[in-house]
């Protein structure tokens, strides 16, 4: 059974199934060899390997370790990622509605459609249904900025974006990679997380703007 799903100079991704069933001695050897093969991971030592073994054996999907040199180890649903790749703050782009936009530097695509009936199915995370009359049909997609705030749907009050991300337990190293969709200076959707209460579609909405986040 293959172990490596992907390897670059900055990261290695391994299949979890063989790792989880390995005895500790063999798993230690595998991790040591993988670390030696990846240039960006060579500063890790025995202590860090032991921490990764604990994560593989006992962690839940989404659990992670923050290791020296901005290295992260992440237990996913079917793979185990060890990466030194830095997440860059997203550049500002424009999406005209209807249309689509590949978010620069990521594998994410945001699509925008406009229609006269509520399509339903909005969860605020992957799909946001907004009032096009309030948002307008030309939006910006960017990374977070200092001082950003919005009104998360269901909260009933204004909240700093930084505090929202902390409360949602978004790891510090991932916050700059979250697409923020804005109309002028106002955030309308934190893509993948929550729409702004002020812009969500309501009974009197005439044009429905459907924003969808697609990830690879």
C-alpha positions as a Python dict, from the first residue, in 0.01 Angstrom:
ca = {
    (1, 'X'): (0, 0, 0),
    (2, 'X'): (147, 341, -96),
    (3, 'X'): (234, 583, 183),
    (4, 'X'): (298, 912, 7),
    (5, 'X'): (12, 1096, -159),
    (6, 'X'): (220, 1399, -248),
    (7, 'X'): (566, 1544, -179),
    (8, 'X'): (737, 1876, -260),
    (9, 'X'): (1038, 2061, -118),
    (10, 'X'): (807, 2215, 146),
    (11, 'X'): (561, 1944, 243),
    (12, 'X'): (466, 1578, 242),
    (13, 'X'): (117, 1428, 254),
    (14, 'X'): (78, 1065, 357),
    (15, 'X'): (-218, 829, 350),
    (16, 'X'): (-355, 773, 700),
    (17, 'X'): (-478, 414, 672),
    (18, 'X'): (-135, 246, 679),
    (19, 'X'): (3, 497, 932),
    (20, 'X'): (-271, 446, 1191),
    (21, 'X'): (-222, 68, 1197),
    (22, 'X'): (160, 73, 1213),
    (23, 'X'): (338, -7, 1534),
    (24, 'X'): (518, 287, 1690),
    (25, 'X'): (869, 172, 1599),
    (26, 'X'): (787, 139, 1229),
    (27, 'X'): (586, 463, 1222),
    (28, 'X'): (878, 645, 1380),
    (29, 'X'): (1107, 519, 1103),
    (30, 'X'): (862, 622, 832),
    (31, 'X'): (825, 976, 967),
    (32, 'X'): (1200, 1013, 1010),
    (33, 'X'): (1256, 908, 649),
    (34, 'X'): (986, 1141, 514),
    (35, 'X'): (1128, 1434, 709),
    (36, 'X'): (1471, 1359, 564),
    (37, 'X'): (1333, 1365, 210),
    (38, 'X'): (1162, 1705, 242),
    (39, 'X'): (1401, 2000, 252),
    (40, 'X'): (1169, 2228, 449),
    (41, 'X'): (1115, 1975, 729),
    (42, 'X'): (1472, 1882, 820),
    (43, 'X'): (1479, 2086, 1140),
    (44, 'X'): (1238, 1848, 1314),
    (45, 'X'): (1379, 1611, 1573),
    (46, 'X'): (1281, 1306, 1782),
    (47, 'X'): (1050, 1503, 2012),
    (48, 'X'): (851, 1636, 1718),
    (49, 'X'): (824, 1290, 1563),
    (50, 'X'): (681, 1160, 1890),
    (51, 'X'): (425, 1442, 1892),
    (52, 'X'): (323, 1354, 1537),
    (53, 'X'): (284, 989, 1629),
    (54, 'X'): (47, 1094, 1906),
    (55, 'X'): (-152, 1303, 1660),
    (56, 'X'): (-177, 1018, 1410),
    (57, 'X'): (-280, 763, 1672),
    (58, 'X'): (-509, 971, 1893),
    (59, 'X'): (-602, 1288, 1707),
    (60, 'X'): (-929, 1368, 1532),
    (61, 'X'): (-962, 1499, 1175),
    (62, 'X'): (-873, 1868, 1180),
    (63, 'X'): (-638, 1839, 1478),
    (64, 'X'): (-292, 1986, 1424),
    (65, 'X'): (48, 2056, 1570),
    (66, 'X'): (242, 2381, 1537),
    (67, 'X'): (609, 2286, 1514),
    (68, 'X'): (932, 2490, 1487),
    (69, 'X'): (1001, 2694, 1175),
    (70, 'X'): (632, 2748, 1092),
    (71, 'X'): (594, 2376, 1026),
    (72, 'X'): (244, 2234, 1076),
    (73, 'X'): (128, 1876, 1102),
    (74, 'X'): (-241, 1827, 1024),
    (75, 'X'): (-449, 1513, 1058),
    (76, 'X'): (-711, 1519, 783),
    (77, 'X'): (-985, 1265, 713),
    (78, 'X'): (-776, 1038, 493),
    (79, 'X'): (-428, 1190, 492),
    (80, 'X'): (-162, 1329, 725),
    (81, 'X'): (3, 1652, 611),
    (82, 'X'): (340, 1783, 729),
    (83, 'X'): (405, 2123, 575),
    (84, 'X'): (639, 2418, 598),
    (85, 'X'): (448, 2606, 328),
    (86, 'X'): (349, 2954, 438),
    (87, 'X'): (-3, 3079, 367),
    (88, 'X'): (17, 3418, 197),
    (89, 'X'): (-236, 3693, 254),
    (90, 'X'): (-476, 3695, -40),
    (91, 'X'): (-447, 3965, -303),
    (92, 'X'): (-752, 4173, -388),
    (93, 'X'): (-950, 4063, -695),
    (94, 'X'): (-1286, 4162, -843),
    (95, 'X'): (-1573, 3927, -922),
    (96, 'X'): (-1852, 4055, -1144),
    (97, 'X'): (-2189, 3888, -1100),
    (98, 'X'): (-2272, 3659, -1266),
    (99, 'X'): (-1923, 3517, -1302),
    (100, 'X'): (-1650, 3317, -1133),
    (101, 'X'): (-1312, 3384, -981),
    (102, 'X'): (-1021, 3160, -894),
    (103, 'X'): (-886, 3295, -567),
    (104, 'X'): (-523, 3387, -631),
    (105, 'X'): (-271, 3153, -474),
    (106, 'X'): (-528, 2887, -377),
    (107, 'X'): (-725, 2606, -538),
    (108, 'X'): (-1053, 2776, -440),
    (109, 'X'): (-1306, 2912, -689),
    (110, 'X'): (-1595, 3143, -603),
    (111, 'X'): (-1891, 3152, -841),
    (112, 'X'): (-2164, 3414, -844),
    (113, 'X'): (-2509, 3371, -996),
    (114, 'X'): (-2808, 3603, -997),
    (115, 'X'): (-3172, 3493, -1015),
    (116, 'X'): (-3519, 3611, -924),
    (117, 'X'): (-3614, 3322, -695),
    (118, 'X'): (-3455, 3199, -375),
    (119, 'X'): (-3277, 2873, -466),
    (120, 'X'): (-3270, 2753, -105),
    (121, 'X'): (-2988, 2538, 29),
    (122, 'X'): (-2783, 2825, 169),
    (123, 'X'): (-2574, 2722, 468),
    (124, 'X'): (-2373, 3045, 489),
    (125, 'X'): (-2055, 2842, 465),
    (126, 'X'): (-2020, 2696, 117),
    (127, 'X'): (-2324, 2876, -21),
    (128, 'X'): (-2444, 3225, 66),
    (129, 'X'): (-2769, 3369, -73),
    (130, 'X'): (-2762, 3747, -54),
    (131, 'X'): (-2973, 4043, -164),
    (132, 'X'): (-2818, 4167, -489),
    (133, 'X'): (-2991, 4502, -445),
    (134, 'X'): (-2784, 4558, -131),
    (135, 'X'): (-2453, 4406, -239),
    (136, 'X'): (-2437, 4533, -595),
    (137, 'X'): (-2307, 4317, -878),
    (138, 'X'): (-1936, 4392, -855),
    (139, 'X'): (-1766, 4256, -544),
    (140, 'X'): (-1410, 4235, -421),
    (141, 'X'): (-1246, 3920, -289),
    (142, 'X'): (-950, 3978, -59),
    (143, 'X'): (-770, 3870, 251),
    (144, 'X'): (-854, 4008, 594),
    (145, 'X'): (-745, 4356, 697),
    (146, 'X'): (-669, 4513, 1032),
    (147, 'X'): (-989, 4659, 1174),
    (148, 'X'): (-1223, 4439, 969),
    (149, 'X'): (-1563, 4379, 1124),
    (150, 'X'): (-1898, 4241, 1013),
    (151, 'X'): (-2236, 4127, 1144),
    (152, 'X'): (-2224, 3744, 1141),
    (153, 'X'): (-2566, 3602, 1054),
    (154, 'X'): (-2739, 3465, 1360),
    (155, 'X'): (-2525, 3665, 1605),
    (156, 'X'): (-2735, 3981, 1616),
    (157, 'X'): (-2444, 4216, 1672),
    (158, 'X'): (-2125, 4351, 1518),
    (159, 'X'): (-1808, 4151, 1564),
    (160, 'X'): (-1443, 4206, 1477),
    (161, 'X'): (-1335, 3959, 1211),
    (162, 'X'): (-1024, 3878, 1415),
    (163, 'X'): (-1237, 3785, 1718),
    (164, 'X'): (-1475, 3582, 1502),
    (165, 'X'): (-1188, 3376, 1358),
    (166, 'X'): (-1048, 3315, 1706),
    (167, 'X'): (-1389, 3206, 1836),
    (168, 'X'): (-1429, 2974, 1536),
    (169, 'X'): (-1091, 2821, 1625),
    (170, 'X'): (-936, 2902, 1288),
    (171, 'X'): (-561, 2838, 1329),
    (172, 'X'): (-351, 3153, 1322),
    (173, 'X'): (-153, 3035, 1019),
    (174, 'X'): (-471, 2987, 812),
    (175, 'X'): (-646, 3318, 879),
    (176, 'X'): (-474, 3510, 600),
    (177, 'X'): (-589, 3249, 347),
    (178, 'X'): (-963, 3288, 410),
    (179, 'X'): (-1139, 3475, 124),
    (180, 'X'): (-1331, 3781, 239),
    (181, 'X'): (-1600, 3898, -6),
    (182, 'X'): (-1683, 4266, 22),
    (183, 'X'): (-1909, 4528, -129),
    (184, 'X'): (-1715, 4851, -103),
    (185, 'X'): (-1584, 4862, 253),
    (186, 'X'): (-1850, 4622, 387),
    (187, 'X'): (-1790, 4251, 428),
    (188, 'X'): (-2082, 4054, 284),
    (189, 'X'): (-1943, 3701, 327),
    (190, 'X'): (-1650, 3535, 497),
    (191, 'X'): (-1628, 3257, 242),
    (192, 'X'): (-1658, 2911, 386),
    (193, 'X'): (-1773, 3045, 722),
    (194, 'X'): (-2052, 3302, 758),
    (195, 'X'): (-2253, 3563, 566),
    (196, 'X'): (-2319, 3913, 695),
    (197, 'X'): (-2666, 3954, 846),
    (198, 'X'): (-2716, 4291, 673),
    (199, 'X'): (-2689, 4142, 323),
    (200, 'X'): (-2864, 3804, 343),
    (201, 'X'): (-3174, 3758, 126),
    (202, 'X'): (-3512, 3818, 285),
    (203, 'X'): (-3880, 3801, 190),
    (204, 'X'): (-3867, 4137, 11),
    (205, 'X'): (-3555, 4050, -191),
    (206, 'X'): (-3610, 4088, -566),
    (207, 'X'): (-3274, 3969, -698),
    (208, 'X'): (-3094, 3684, -527),
    (209, 'X'): (-2716, 3670, -542),
    (210, 'X'): (-2588, 3315, -493),
    (211, 'X'): (-2220, 3290, -396),
    (212, 'X'): (-2066, 2944, -388),
    (213, 'X'): (-1721, 2841, -267),
    (214, 'X'): (-1563, 2548, -454),
    (215, 'X'): (-1245, 2390, -320),
    (216, 'X'): (-1032, 2113, -465),
}
